[in-house]
Amino acid sequence: MRAVFTPVVCLVLAGACSPSSGLTDAAAPPAVVMRGVRLRSFEGETPALSGQAERATYERNGELTATRATLRVPGRTPADVTVVSAALMEGHLGTRDLVASGDVEVRTGAGLVARTPRAAYSGAEQRISGQEGVQVQAPDYRLRADTFVLSVPDARFTFEGSVHTVLESAHD
């Protein structure tokens, strides 16, 4: 007798071998693990966030973990896009909140580039903040600060704590 495994048979066997439904959410495997991911998030019919990641894991409770990720957050105009890149991003799709860590880089449409070890994005407030120091490179200055907050809609930074600024000439 010869056994032939078709995709349907494999699915039935996989279903029979799956863990019992008595597992708690914490013990259950992720709902989806993806590689080479592109994502788009919407608020109603309006695109809210877009991005990509080398790998992403979507948990059954709505939590998303992405590695080598880039997220684009729209501002008031198409030119006002803020781009956040990091080695790791962890967040929740329902709240649109996330924490980026590992060589975080925040680029504004105005040409400012902020680098920090860790930053948090609040979807409700549309702001990015960091409490672990930040270095900013702008077209005509450099800056270091202890903490920062970036209001995404108007691309306005607020720096607090020890702030050190170096003005640079455009003719250098």
Phi, psi and omega in degrees: 000136182248134179262133178242125180257110175263167178305324181293317180296318180298320178295319179296316179295319179297322178293324180290332182266000183289157181299155179295155181288359179280358180292144174283163180301325182293328182271344183287147176292163179300154179292320183212136170240125185234152175235147181061054190269139167241134182231148173222132180244144183236148168249098188069238179266352187268128175298132182252310181224151172217162180176191179208161178208151176293319180212142177220143176238126179252119180272160182296337180269007177098357180282142181234132175237128182230141177249149184045064189249151175228132181235132178252123182247116182291146175259209182286330178235164179301332179282347184268027181289134174256131182246126178245126177237144179199160176292327182217135172230132179231129182200191181229125182296325182294318182268343185061029174259145177208160175238125178255138179215157179085093179053054181287133177232130179242121180244129177261163177296338180278357177097007176279138177236118180250135178238134183207155178290333186204140177214151179243139176247128176255113180294322181294320182267351184050057179218152177242133181222156178215141182243005186246029180089150181212145172239130184240136172243122178241170180303328184231014175199163171237151184211145170234140179210159178288316182221162177209158170223132176244118173278112186294316183302322181250007177052042181253123177271147168233126180248142180223169182082211177286118181239126180236122183240140175236117177279140180237142178279140177291347183264001182288000000 
